[in-house]
Amino acid sequence: MDQIVLDRNENQYGPAPACYDVLRNANLEQLSLYSRDFAKGRKSELSQKIADDIGIPEERVLLSYGSEDMLKQVVHCYLHEGERLLLPQQSWWYYKKIAKEVHGAHVEYPLHERGSRFEFDVDEIIRLYHIHKPHLILIASPNNPTGSTMRRDDLARLIDYCTDSFIVLDQAYFGFEDSTNDQLKNLLDTHSRLVVLRTFSKYYALAGLRIGYTCVGTELTHLIEFSARYLGYNQLTEKIALAALSDKAYYERITNYMRDDKAIFMREFNQLEGFKAFESDANFMLVRFPVDHKKQLQDGLKQRGVIVKFLDDPGVTDCIRITIGTREQNARVVEAFKDVVLRLPALIEVVR
């Protein structure tokens, strides 16, 4: 039986066909020589393209080895021993690990379960900002693992208010609900200490390529200098990323497939006794399950070749995070869950 691995939020549809064309047509210069983009008055063709699309100077677009790389650079530049990082309680464990690397402290703000979503409470974040005076505030939107997006007006209000802190807006899952950039320039113009992290790993299905970009406010000169790469970037990687940016129709099509399948997941999981699915703006879905049956579920799914993420993070220890796969994969996931649940002893009487 083929195994379906849906535990790391990788885009199972793969990149646009134009990306493969770049690989087929790769030449010696792209592999053997350094980039000569500096001779054209720019850092790189890719960062220039992104800067032009957003409407900011190219020097404020930073390329990196995925957004993970730049996240670490930001924290190492702007969080120091004893200073506080304010971050979501239900979030990627890696945020806390990086803060620990620089001997920083962290304070958490919760996302609240309201109906079928987890939601940010900006008033609560501002209250914690006053109490703890964090040097750095982290907002993940959409947030992993809840799939929550901070509303545009709330985001603008928070960024406008918290002027004494550096703010990191992690948008690794940008694009799955809204791929427009119309708000980004205004946010960067409003807050000179804003950092916006994005990656080609999720929406553009290029996780294996490890390429991301960051847009920064005018006060982030230290980060600009720290992240500078004077021998240029990976030429082939840049060309593949540019090819991905050029094929909007392909990514809109597969994103629509994922939206349809998220609706199917919502319906199917909410019909299983003891389960609750949460709406998601990313390429994964959070699903609460009857935690007393965790071992049976893990074993049953594994026997059926389905690997998903059973979470052990604060606030979501009774939840599974399921990457949205292809339509065929998603159908197998639903059938596997149904089959396992029907065999859970304590639920048999209820299901009948």
Residue frames relative to the residue before (quaternion, step in Angstrom):
aa qw qx qy qz dx dy dz
M 1.0000 0.0000 0.0000 0.0000 0.00 0.00 0.00
D 0.4335 -0.6871 0.5158 0.2718 3.58 -0.87 0.94
Q 0.3599 -0.7345 0.5355 0.2106 3.54 -0.96 0.88
I 0.2200 -0.7429 0.6171 0.1375 3.58 -1.07 0.77
V 0.1066 -0.8127 0.5722 0.0265 3.59 -0.49 1.18
L 0.0962 0.8101 -0.5612 0.1399 3.55 -0.30 1.31
D 0.4445 0.7188 -0.4271 0.3215 3.57 0.88 0.94
R 0.7450 0.3973 -0.2323 0.4829 3.65 1.18 0.01
N 0.4989 -0.7042 0.4008 0.3073 3.58 1.22 0.46
E 0.3255 0.7195 -0.5411 0.2891 3.57 1.00 0.79
N 0.4704 -0.6654 0.5035 0.2872 3.57 -1.10 0.74
Q 0.2991 -0.8212 0.4670 0.1348 3.55 -0.28 1.31
Y 0.5914 0.5865 -0.3775 0.4047 3.61 1.19 -0.26
G 0.4124 -0.7129 0.4729 0.3131 3.57 1.18 -0.45
P 0.6455 -0.5648 0.3624 0.3647 3.57 -1.29 0.37
A 0.6974 -0.4577 0.3548 0.4221 3.56 -1.36 0.20
P 0.6286 -0.5578 0.3826 0.3839 3.61 -1.09 0.62
A 0.6018 0.5801 -0.3655 0.4095 3.60 1.03 -0.67
C 0.5894 0.5728 -0.3698 0.4333 3.60 1.14 -0.53
Y 0.6537 0.4975 -0.3133 0.4764 3.58 1.01 -0.77
D 0.5947 0.5682 -0.3622 0.4385 3.59 1.09 -0.67
V 0.6188 0.5399 -0.3470 0.4530 3.59 1.02 -0.76
L 0.6627 0.5004 -0.3106 0.4625 3.57 0.93 -0.84
R 0.6526 0.5199 -0.3177 0.4505 3.58 0.95 -0.85
N 0.7685 0.3633 -0.1797 0.4952 3.58 1.01 -0.78
A 0.3024 0.7694 -0.5135 0.2300 3.60 1.21 0.33
N 0.1713 -0.8032 0.5650 0.0788 3.57 -1.02 0.79
L 0.7381 -0.4393 0.2896 0.4224 3.52 -1.35 0.27
E 0.6572 0.5367 -0.3286 0.4148 3.60 0.87 -0.89
Q 0.6563 0.5178 -0.3181 0.4472 3.58 1.02 -0.77
L 0.7219 0.4257 -0.2406 0.4896 3.56 1.16 -0.57
S 0.7858 0.3940 -0.1768 0.4427 3.58 0.93 -0.86
L 0.7719 0.3637 -0.1751 0.4912 3.58 1.10 -0.60
Y 0.5327 -0.5830 0.5009 0.3542 3.52 -1.30 0.43
S 0.6025 -0.5414 0.4437 0.3834 3.53 -1.25 0.42
R 0.2346 -0.7585 0.5908 0.1438 3.58 -1.13 0.69
D 0.2749 0.8031 -0.4981 0.1773 3.57 1.19 0.37
F 0.5634 0.6135 -0.3992 0.3833 3.60 1.08 -0.61
A 0.6201 0.5574 -0.3424 0.4332 3.58 1.14 -0.65
K 0.6758 0.4538 -0.2858 0.5057 3.58 1.28 -0.35
G 0.5667 -0.6401 0.3637 0.3700 3.57 1.28 0.26
R 0.6814 0.4167 -0.3005 0.5213 3.58 1.10 0.59
K 0.5798 -0.5721 0.4447 0.3725 3.57 -1.29 0.37
S 0.7773 -0.1780 0.1557 0.5830 3.56 0.90 -0.94
E 0.6150 -0.5461 0.4203 0.3832 3.53 -1.26 0.43
L 0.6584 0.5241 -0.3140 0.4396 3.58 0.99 -0.84
S 0.6906 0.4590 -0.3030 0.4697 3.61 0.78 -0.91
Q 0.6124 0.5398 -0.3533 0.4569 3.61 1.09 -0.62
K 0.6441 0.5257 -0.3123 0.4597 3.57 1.00 -0.89
I 0.6665 0.4944 -0.2991 0.4710 3.60 0.91 -0.93
A 0.6477 0.5231 -0.3175 0.4540 3.58 0.94 -0.89
D 0.6581 0.5050 -0.3099 0.4645 3.59 0.94 -0.87
D 0.6499 0.5241 -0.3220 0.4465 3.60 0.97 -0.84
I 0.7310 0.4198 -0.2349 0.4840 3.58 0.98 -0.85
G 0.4232 -0.7227 0.4515 0.3080 3.56 1.11 -0.64
I 0.5736 0.5419 -0.4066 0.4605 3.57 1.06 0.77
P 0.6322 -0.5266 0.3825 0.4203 3.64 -1.17 0.34
E 0.5926 -0.6091 0.3899 0.3548 3.59 -1.04 0.74
E 0.6015 0.5884 -0.3712 0.3927 3.60 1.04 -0.67
R 0.6913 0.4579 -0.2806 0.4835 3.61 1.22 -0.40
V 0.5986 0.4683 -0.3886 0.5209 3.58 1.24 0.46
L 0.0902 -0.8189 0.5668 -0.0078 3.56 -0.58 1.20
L 0.2598 -0.7558 0.5792 0.1604 3.60 -0.84 0.94
S 0.0013 0.8102 -0.5849 0.0379 3.56 -1.13 0.61
Y 0.6151 -0.5293 0.4476 0.3757 3.50 -1.44 0.16
G 0.7513 -0.2127 0.0981 0.6170 3.56 0.48 1.25
S 0.6116 -0.5449 0.3953 0.4156 3.60 -1.20 0.11
E 0.5017 0.6534 -0.4169 0.3841 3.60 1.24 -0.37
D 0.6406 0.5431 -0.3129 0.4437 3.54 0.97 -0.92
M 0.7200 0.4393 -0.2632 0.4683 3.58 0.80 -1.00
L 0.5669 0.5828 -0.3840 0.4377 3.59 1.12 -0.62
K 0.6680 0.4920 -0.3020 0.4695 3.56 0.91 -0.92
Q 0.6515 0.5196 -0.3243 0.4476 3.60 0.94 -0.84
V 0.6386 0.5316 -0.3306 0.4476 3.59 0.98 -0.84
V 0.6848 0.4806 -0.2955 0.4612 3.57 0.83 -0.99
H 0.6731 0.4914 -0.3087 0.4585 3.59 0.93 -0.82
C 0.6597 0.4989 -0.3140 0.4661 3.60 1.13 -0.53
Y 0.8498 0.2568 -0.0605 0.4562 3.56 0.83 -1.02
L 0.6942 0.3629 -0.3023 0.5432 3.62 1.19 0.15
H 0.0605 -0.8185 0.5712 -0.0075 3.55 -0.70 1.08
E 0.7678 -0.3903 0.2490 0.4428 3.54 -1.33 0.25
G 0.8323 0.1967 -0.1778 0.4868 3.55 -0.87 1.08
E 0.5890 0.5641 -0.3811 0.4355 3.61 1.20 -0.28
R 0.4298 -0.7440 0.4696 0.2028 3.56 -1.16 0.68
L 0.2014 -0.7159 0.6578 0.1188 3.49 -1.26 0.78
L 0.1942 -0.7615 0.6100 0.1019 3.59 -0.80 1.05
L 0.0965 0.8282 -0.5341 0.1395 3.58 -0.51 1.19
P 0.6279 -0.5458 0.3754 0.4084 3.63 -1.17 0.36
Q 0.5168 -0.6323 0.4740 0.3293 3.57 -1.05 0.74
Q 0.7428 0.2852 -0.1776 0.5791 3.57 0.90 -0.93
S 0.3821 0.7265 -0.4775 0.3132 3.57 0.00 1.25
W 0.7266 -0.4142 0.3283 0.4390 3.54 -1.39 -0.02
W 0.5007 -0.6913 0.4402 0.2785 3.60 -0.71 1.10
Y 0.5833 0.6339 -0.3583 0.3600 3.57 1.14 -0.66
Y 0.5538 0.6098 -0.4020 0.3998 3.62 1.11 -0.58
K 0.6940 0.4737 -0.2801 0.4643 3.57 0.85 -0.97
K 0.6204 0.5583 -0.3454 0.4290 3.56 1.04 -0.77
I 0.6705 0.4872 -0.3116 0.4647 3.60 0.90 -0.85
A 0.6202 0.5342 -0.3487 0.4564 3.59 0.98 -0.79
K 0.6482 0.5250 -0.3110 0.4555 3.55 1.03 -0.83
E 0.5976 0.5903 -0.3596 0.4064 3.58 1.06 -0.72
V 0.7561 0.3352 -0.1934 0.5278 3.59 1.07 -0.71
H 0.4914 -0.6879 0.3982 0.3561 3.58 1.35 0.33
G 0.3551 0.7174 -0.5102 0.3144 3.55 1.08 0.79
A 0.3999 -0.6716 0.5580 0.2789 3.55 -1.29 0.33
H 0.1800 -0.7841 0.5742 0.1518 3.57 -1.20 0.23
V 0.1559 -0.7378 0.6510 0.0868 3.52 -1.25 0.65
E 0.2664 -0.8015 0.5200 0.1272 3.57 -0.89 0.91
Y 0.1391 -0.7275 0.6584 0.1341 3.53 -1.25 0.57
P 0.3983 -0.7495 0.4754 0.2315 3.60 -0.84 0.93
L 0.3057 -0.6462 0.6453 0.2695 3.50 -1.35 0.30
H 0.3138 -0.7989 0.4948 0.1361 3.57 -0.83 1.02
E 0.4170 -0.6927 0.5324 0.2506 3.54 -0.99 0.88
R 0.0863 0.7772 -0.6133 0.1109 3.56 -0.63 1.17
G 0.8149 -0.0782 0.0065 0.5743 3.55 -0.29 1.26
S 0.7965 -0.2755 0.2225 0.4901 3.55 -0.78 -1.02
R 0.6934 0.4283 -0.2851 0.5044 3.62 1.20 0.37
F 0.3218 -0.6279 0.6467 0.2899 3.50 -1.40 0.18
E 0.0896 -0.8344 0.5437 0.0100 3.59 -0.80 0.99
F 0.4844 -0.6197 0.5331 0.3115 3.54 -1.26 0.56
D 0.1702 -0.7346 0.6436 0.1309 3.55 -1.24 0.55
V 0.2617 -0.8183 0.4907 0.1453 3.58 -0.01 1.29
D 0.6059 0.5510 -0.3684 0.4399 3.61 1.03 -0.68
E 0.6527 0.5053 -0.3107 0.4713 3.57 1.02 -0.78
I 0.6358 0.5172 -0.3340 0.4656 3.60 0.97 -0.77
I 0.6535 0.5003 -0.3142 0.4733 3.60 0.98 -0.83
R 0.6187 0.5335 -0.3463 0.4612 3.59 1.03 -0.74
L 0.6756 0.4777 -0.2912 0.4802 3.61 0.93 -0.86
Y 0.5803 0.5770 -0.3577 0.4499 3.57 1.15 -0.62
H 0.6715 0.4861 -0.2966 0.4742 3.57 0.97 -0.85
I 0.6864 0.4991 -0.2895 0.4427 3.58 0.93 -0.89
H 0.8204 0.3113 -0.1218 0.4638 3.57 0.70 -1.11
K 0.2253 -0.8081 0.5167 0.1708 3.60 1.24 -0.32
P 0.0355 0.8406 -0.5389 0.0412 3.62 0.68 1.04
H 0.4584 -0.6654 0.5103 0.2944 3.54 -1.07 0.72
L 0.7936 0.1209 -0.0262 0.5958 3.53 1.15 -0.69
I 0.1439 -0.7742 0.6127 0.0678 3.60 -0.97 0.91
L 0.1486 -0.7967 0.5814 0.0715 3.57 -0.85 0.95
I 0.0383 -0.7655 0.6422 -0.0089 3.53 -0.90 1.04
A 0.1115 -0.7749 0.6193 0.0593 3.58 -0.76 1.02
S 0.1659 0.8014 -0.5440 0.1852 3.57 -0.43 1.21
P 0.3899 -0.3068 -0.8050 0.3253 1.54 -0.78 2.42
N 0.4346 -0.7215 0.4922 0.2199 3.50 -1.11 0.82
N 0.2639 -0.7279 0.6157 0.1465 3.54 -1.11 0.85
P 0.6211 -0.2025 -0.7570 0.0169 1.75 -1.56 1.96
T 0.5041 0.6998 -0.4213 0.2804 3.64 1.17 -0.05
G 0.3778 -0.7397 0.4775 0.2866 3.60 1.16 -0.51
S 0.4524 0.7188 -0.4227 0.3163 3.58 1.30 0.21
T 0.1973 -0.7414 0.6280 0.1300 3.53 -1.19 0.69
M 0.3963 -0.6758 0.5545 0.2806 3.57 -1.00 0.76
R 0.5117 -0.6598 0.4524 0.3132 3.59 -0.83 0.95
R 0.6206 -0.5940 0.3645 0.3594 3.56 -1.03 0.81
D 0.6854 0.4714 -0.3064 0.4627 3.60 0.89 -0.85
D 0.6265 0.5253 -0.3377 0.4665 3.60 1.07 -0.69
L 0.6455 0.5223 -0.3177 0.4579 3.56 0.98 -0.87
A 0.6583 0.5017 -0.3095 0.4682 3.58 0.92 -0.88
R 0.6521 0.5172 -0.3147 0.4563 3.60 0.98 -0.84
L 0.6622 0.5099 -0.3070 0.4552 3.58 0.92 -0.91
I 0.6860 0.4830 -0.2867 0.4626 3.56 0.86 -0.96
D 0.6505 0.5189 -0.3100 0.4599 3.56 1.06 -0.76
Y 0.7065 0.4937 -0.2532 0.4392 3.57 1.10 -0.77
C 0.7650 0.4082 -0.2050 0.4540 3.58 0.79 -1.08
T 0.0638 0.8727 -0.4811 0.0528 3.55 0.74 1.03
D 0.6455 0.5443 -0.3342 0.4188 3.60 1.16 -0.40
S 0.6994 0.4453 -0.2607 0.4946 3.61 1.25 -0.29
F 0.4500 -0.5798 0.5813 0.3513 3.51 -1.34 0.31
I 0.1555 -0.7959 0.5804 0.0743 3.61 -0.89 0.88
V 0.1370 -0.7685 0.6218 0.0625 3.56 -0.86 1.03
L 0.1128 -0.7724 0.6241 0.0349 3.55 -0.69 1.14
D 0.1556 -0.8037 0.5716 0.0562 3.57 -0.30 1.29
Q 0.0155 0.8082 -0.5856 0.0613 3.56 -0.43 1.25
A 0.0716 0.8279 -0.5487 0.0919 3.57 0.86 0.97
Y 0.7508 0.3562 -0.2014 0.5185 3.59 1.10 -0.69
F 0.2476 0.7786 -0.5279 0.2318 3.57 1.16 0.60
G 0.7298 0.4634 -0.3300 0.3792 3.56 -1.13 0.72
F 0.6483 0.5649 -0.3386 0.3820 3.58 1.01 -0.69
E 0.7553 0.2596 -0.2034 0.5664 3.61 1.19 -0.33
D 0.7947 0.0125 0.0316 0.6060 3.56 1.03 -0.77
S 0.0986 -0.8273 0.5520 0.0331 3.59 -0.56 1.12
T 0.4675 0.6780 -0.4520 0.3427 3.59 1.21 0.35
N 0.3520 -0.7532 0.5285 0.1715 3.55 -1.17 0.68
D 0.3593 0.8032 -0.4463 0.1629 3.58 1.25 0.03
Q 0.7007 0.4582 -0.2890 0.4643 3.64 1.10 -0.52
L 0.5610 0.6780 -0.3781 0.2874 3.55 1.12 -0.70
K 0.6666 0.5038 -0.3191 0.4473 3.61 0.83 -0.91
N 0.6450 0.5221 -0.3285 0.4510 3.59 0.95 -0.82
L 0.6453 0.5154 -0.3232 0.4621 3.58 0.98 -0.83
L 0.6774 0.4879 -0.2941 0.4654 3.57 0.91 -0.90
D 0.6486 0.5031 -0.3171 0.4750 3.58 1.09 -0.66
T 0.6502 0.5414 -0.3085 0.4348 3.59 1.12 -0.73
H 0.8113 0.1743 -0.0459 0.5562 3.55 0.88 -1.00
S 0.3070 -0.7958 0.4961 0.1622 3.57 -0.37 1.24
R 0.6959 0.4409 -0.2708 0.4980 3.59 1.29 -0.26
L 0.4403 0.7066 -0.4476 0.3262 3.61 1.19 0.42
V 0.1009 -0.7540 0.6479 0.0385 3.55 -1.13 0.88
V 0.0788 -0.7982 0.5966 0.0269 3.61 -0.76 1.00
L 0.1693 -0.8110 0.5579 0.0482 3.56 -0.53 1.25
R 0.0657 0.7767 -0.6247 0.0474 3.57 -0.98 0.89
T 0.1785 -0.7903 0.5807 0.0802 3.53 -1.24 0.44
F 0.4274 -0.6592 0.5446 0.2937 3.54 -1.28 0.34
S 0.4644 0.7309 -0.4178 0.2749 3.62 1.27 -0.09
K 0.7729 0.3949 -0.1960 0.4564 3.59 0.85 -0.95
Y 0.7733 0.3448 -0.2052 0.4909 3.60 0.23 -1.25
Y 0.7637 0.3743 -0.1979 0.4873 3.60 0.90 -0.90
A 0.4119 -0.7660 0.4331 0.2368 3.61 1.29 0.20
L 0.5246 0.6258 -0.4185 0.3976 3.58 1.00 0.80
A 0.1140 0.8361 -0.5279 0.0963 3.59 0.99 0.82
G 0.6727 0.5141 -0.3039 0.4368 3.58 0.95 -0.83
L 0.6306 0.5581 -0.3295 0.4269 3.58 1.18 -0.49
R 0.1968 -0.8207 0.5022 0.1883 3.58 1.26 -0.59
I 0.4360 0.6478 -0.5132 0.3561 3.55 0.29 1.28
G 0.0759 0.7855 -0.6092 0.0786 3.54 -0.90 0.95
Y 0.1788 -0.7773 0.5857 0.1442 3.57 -1.26 0.09
T 0.1946 -0.7744 0.5978 0.0717 3.51 -1.23 0.63
C 0.1831 -0.7555 0.6199 0.1065 3.53 -1.03 0.84
V 0.1061 -0.8359 0.5384 0.0117 3.58 -0.79 0.96
G 0.5395 -0.6071 0.4865 0.3221 3.53 -1.30 0.50
T 0.7177 -0.5054 0.2877 0.3831 3.54 -1.29 0.33
E 0.6713 0.5226 -0.3034 0.4291 3.60 1.16 -0.48
L 0.5869 0.6285 -0.3499 0.3717 3.60 1.26 -0.16
T 0.1606 0.8342 -0.5144 0.1171 3.59 1.01 0.74
H 0.6047 0.5583 -0.3650 0.4352 3.61 1.05 -0.66
L 0.6675 0.4858 -0.3020 0.4767 3.59 0.95 -0.86
I 0.6136 0.5475 -0.3501 0.4484 3.59 1.00 -0.78
E 0.6973 0.4573 -0.2756 0.4783 3.58 0.89 -0.91
F 0.6540 0.5353 -0.3165 0.4308 3.58 0.96 -0.87
S 0.7510 0.4117 -0.2144 0.4696 3.58 0.98 -0.85
A 0.4267 0.7283 -0.4578 0.2791 3.60 1.24 -0.12
R 0.1175 -0.7658 0.6303 0.0500 3.57 -1.07 0.85
Y 0.2242 -0.8537 0.4559 0.1141 3.54 -0.03 1.31
L 0.6499 0.4604 -0.3395 0.5004 3.61 1.21 -0.11
G 0.6105 -0.5869 0.3412 0.4079 3.57 1.24 0.31
Y 0.5413 -0.6140 0.4789 0.3171 3.52 -1.37 -0.17
N 0.6914 -0.4416 0.3659 0.4394 3.53 -1.38 -0.01
Q 0.3805 -0.7736 0.4548 0.2233 3.59 -0.33 1.23
L 0.6764 0.4956 -0.3018 0.4535 3.58 0.90 -0.90
T 0.6309 0.5362 -0.3240 0.4578 3.56 1.00 -0.83
E 0.6393 0.5299 -0.3227 0.4542 3.56 0.96 -0.87
K 0.6687 0.5067 -0.3082 0.4483 3.58 0.88 -0.95
I 0.6478 0.5070 -0.3242 0.4671 3.60 0.99 -0.78
A 0.6484 0.5103 -0.3175 0.4674 3.59 0.96 -0.82
L 0.6379 0.5162 -0.3237 0.4709 3.59 1.00 -0.78
A 0.6278 0.5268 -0.3336 0.4659 3.58 1.04 -0.77
A 0.6326 0.5256 -0.3307 0.4628 3.58 1.01 -0.80
L 0.6615 0.5155 -0.3100 0.4478 3.60 0.90 -0.90
S 0.6716 0.5337 -0.2988 0.4181 3.57 1.10 -0.69
D 0.7326 0.4140 -0.2366 0.4856 3.61 1.15 -0.43
K 0.0620 -0.8420 0.5358 0.0055 3.57 0.48 1.20
A 0.6260 0.5699 -0.3486 0.4023 3.59 0.99 -0.81
Y 0.6340 0.5364 -0.3386 0.4424 3.60 0.96 -0.82
Y 0.7194 0.4503 -0.2687 0.4556 3.58 0.80 -1.00
E 0.6090 0.5282 -0.3629 0.4674 3.59 1.07 -0.58
R 0.6410 0.5356 -0.3292 0.4402 3.59 1.03 -0.79
I 0.7205 0.4233 -0.2793 0.4730 3.61 0.73 -0.94
T 0.5969 0.5468 -0.3712 0.4550 3.60 1.15 -0.51
N 0.6242 0.5209 -0.3410 0.4719 3.59 1.04 -0.68
Y 0.5996 0.5416 -0.3609 0.4658 3.60 1.04 -0.71
M 0.6781 0.4984 -0.2956 0.4521 3.56 0.90 -0.96
R 0.6203 0.5333 -0.3525 0.4545 3.61 0.99 -0.74
D 0.6480 0.5129 -0.3221 0.4618 3.57 0.92 -0.88
D 0.7022 0.4693 -0.2801 0.4563 3.58 0.90 -0.90
K 0.5880 0.5407 -0.3827 0.4641 3.60 1.13 -0.49
A 0.6253 0.5218 -0.3380 0.4716 3.59 1.05 -0.71
I 0.6371 0.5098 -0.3270 0.4767 3.60 1.03 -0.75
F 0.6284 0.5258 -0.3330 0.4667 3.61 0.96 -0.83
M 0.6348 0.5321 -0.3383 0.4465 3.60 0.90 -0.91
R 0.6977 0.4749 -0.2811 0.4568 3.56 0.81 -0.98
E 0.7213 0.4685 -0.2696 0.4331 3.58 0.76 -1.03
F 0.6945 0.4660 -0.3001 0.4588 3.61 0.84 -0.88
N 0.6599 0.5111 -0.3221 0.4467 3.59 0.99 -0.71
Q 0.6281 0.5162 -0.3430 0.4705 3.58 1.25 -0.19
L 0.5919 0.5546 -0.3710 0.4520 3.59 1.28 -0.22
E 0.5081 -0.6658 0.4543 0.3035 3.58 -0.83 0.97
G 0.8209 0.2300 -0.1809 0.4905 3.59 -0.84 1.00
F 0.6530 0.4966 -0.3148 0.4773 3.62 1.26 -0.09
K 0.0025 0.7681 -0.6394 -0.0340 3.54 -1.27 0.49
A 0.2040 -0.7779 0.5852 0.1041 3.57 -0.76 1.05
F 0.2574 -0.7678 0.5719 0.1307 3.57 -1.08 0.79
E 0.5385 -0.6225 0.4603 0.3326 3.55 -1.04 0.79
S 0.1017 -0.8123 0.5743 0.0061 3.55 -1.01 0.86
D 0.2764 -0.7491 0.5809 0.1579 3.56 -1.11 0.77
A 0.6363 0.5096 -0.3221 0.4813 3.58 1.25 0.28
N 0.6230 -0.5383 0.3967 0.4058 3.59 -1.23 -0.32
F 0.6619 0.4012 -0.3315 0.5395 3.55 1.05 0.81
M 0.2208 -0.7663 0.5847 0.1489 3.54 -1.27 0.22
L 0.3249 -0.7203 0.5817 0.1927 3.53 -1.08 0.81
V 0.0235 -0.8042 0.5927 -0.0376 3.55 -0.84 1.03
R 0.2905 -0.7348 0.5866 0.1778 3.58 -0.80 1.02
F 0.0867 -0.8027 0.5899 0.0138 3.55 -1.01 0.85
P 0.5914 -0.5511 0.4239 0.4084 3.62 -1.21 0.29
V 0.3194 -0.8306 0.4219 0.1732 3.53 0.01 1.39
D 0.5509 0.6092 -0.4006 0.4061 3.60 1.18 -0.41
H 0.7273 0.3996 -0.2282 0.5092 3.59 1.21 -0.43
K 0.2263 0.8246 -0.4967 0.1488 3.56 1.25 0.41
K 0.6878 0.4905 -0.2985 0.4442 3.59 0.80 -1.01
Q 0.6618 0.4972 -0.3179 0.4623 3.61 0.91 -0.86
L 0.6462 0.5133 -0.3252 0.4617 3.57 1.01 -0.79
Q 0.6521 0.5152 -0.3241 0.4520 3.58 0.87 -0.92
D 0.6952 0.4752 -0.2800 0.4610 3.56 0.83 -1.00
G 0.6691 0.5197 -0.3056 0.4345 3.56 0.91 -0.93
L 0.6683 0.4881 -0.3013 0.4736 3.57 0.96 -0.86
K 0.6385 0.5289 -0.3264 0.4539 3.56 1.00 -0.84
Q 0.6420 0.5225 -0.3250 0.4575 3.58 0.98 -0.80
R 0.7146 0.4152 -0.2417 0.5085 3.57 1.16 -0.60
G 0.5677 -0.6541 0.3539 0.3529 3.56 1.27 0.32
V 0.5656 0.5872 -0.3912 0.4270 3.60 1.17 0.47
I 0.0713 -0.7953 0.6020 -0.0002 3.58 -0.63 1.16
V 0.0762 0.7694 -0.6286 0.0842 3.57 -0.70 1.16
K 0.5623 -0.6356 0.4269 0.3123 3.58 -1.28 0.27
F 0.1618 -0.7444 0.6423 0.0845 3.58 -0.64 1.15
L 0.2926 -0.8157 0.4805 0.1345 3.56 -0.48 1.22
D 0.1061 -0.7818 0.6090 0.0815 3.55 -1.17 0.61
D 0.4153 0.7119 -0.4580 0.3330 3.58 1.24 0.51
P 0.6436 -0.5422 0.3659 0.3975 3.62 -1.13 0.62
G 0.8086 0.2837 -0.2152 0.4683 3.55 -0.97 0.91
V 0.7937 0.2181 -0.1196 0.5551 3.59 1.20 -0.33
T 0.2826 0.7974 -0.4970 0.1929 3.60 1.11 0.54
D 0.6910 0.4221 -0.2821 0.5145 3.58 1.25 -0.21
C 0.6182 0.5606 -0.3243 0.4453 3.56 1.21 0.46
I 0.2682 -0.7036 0.6356 0.1703 3.50 -1.36 0.48
R 0.2002 -0.7382 0.6247 0.1573 3.56 -1.12 0.67
I 0.0950 -0.8139 0.5732 0.0029 3.54 -0.64 1.15
T 0.3594 -0.7113 0.5618 0.2220 3.58 -0.73 1.03
I 0.4066 -0.6804 0.5458 0.2718 3.57 -1.01 0.78
G 0.1862 -0.8147 0.5441 0.0739 3.57 -0.53 1.18
T 0.7143 -0.3328 0.3143 0.5293 3.55 -1.13 -0.65
R 0.6910 -0.4754 0.3187 0.4415 3.57 -1.22 0.26
E 0.6478 0.5139 -0.3214 0.4614 3.57 0.99 -0.81
Q 0.6534 0.5083 -0.3129 0.4657 3.58 0.93 -0.86
N 0.6734 0.5110 -0.3074 0.4370 3.57 0.87 -0.92
A 0.6273 0.5259 -0.3377 0.4645 3.57 1.03 -0.74
R 0.6527 0.5048 -0.3158 0.4685 3.60 1.00 -0.77
V 0.6141 0.5494 -0.3459 0.4488 3.57 1.06 -0.75
V 0.6658 0.5012 -0.3082 0.4589 3.58 0.84 -0.96
E 0.6769 0.4886 -0.3042 0.4589 3.59 0.85 -0.90
A 0.6351 0.5304 -0.3327 0.4523 3.59 1.01 -0.79
F 0.6515 0.5030 -0.3213 0.4683 3.61 0.90 -0.86
K 0.6554 0.5150 -0.3237 0.4477 3.58 0.84 -0.94
D 0.6709 0.5183 -0.2965 0.4397 3.55 0.91 -0.95
V 0.6723 0.4857 -0.2966 0.4734 3.57 0.97 -0.89
V 0.6596 0.5279 -0.3163 0.4315 3.58 0.88 -0.94
L 0.6312 0.5463 -0.3373 0.4352 3.58 0.99 -0.76
R 0.7199 0.4263 -0.2342 0.4952 3.57 1.23 -0.50
L 0.4708 0.6482 -0.4662 0.3754 3.60 1.23 0.18
P 0.4973 -0.7208 0.3833 0.2934 3.61 -0.46 1.15
A 0.7317 0.4564 -0.2641 0.4319 3.57 0.74 -1.03
L 0.7068 0.4626 -0.2654 0.4648 3.57 1.17 -0.43
I 0.4589 0.7196 -0.4429 0.2745 3.58 1.22 -0.32
E 0.6822 0.4953 -0.3131 0.4373 3.60 0.81 -0.92
V 0.6533 0.5170 -0.3179 0.4525 3.57 1.02 -0.84
V 0.6672 0.5162 -0.3020 0.4441 3.54 0.92 -0.98
R 0.6430 0.5137 -0.3284 0.4635 3.61 1.01 -0.76
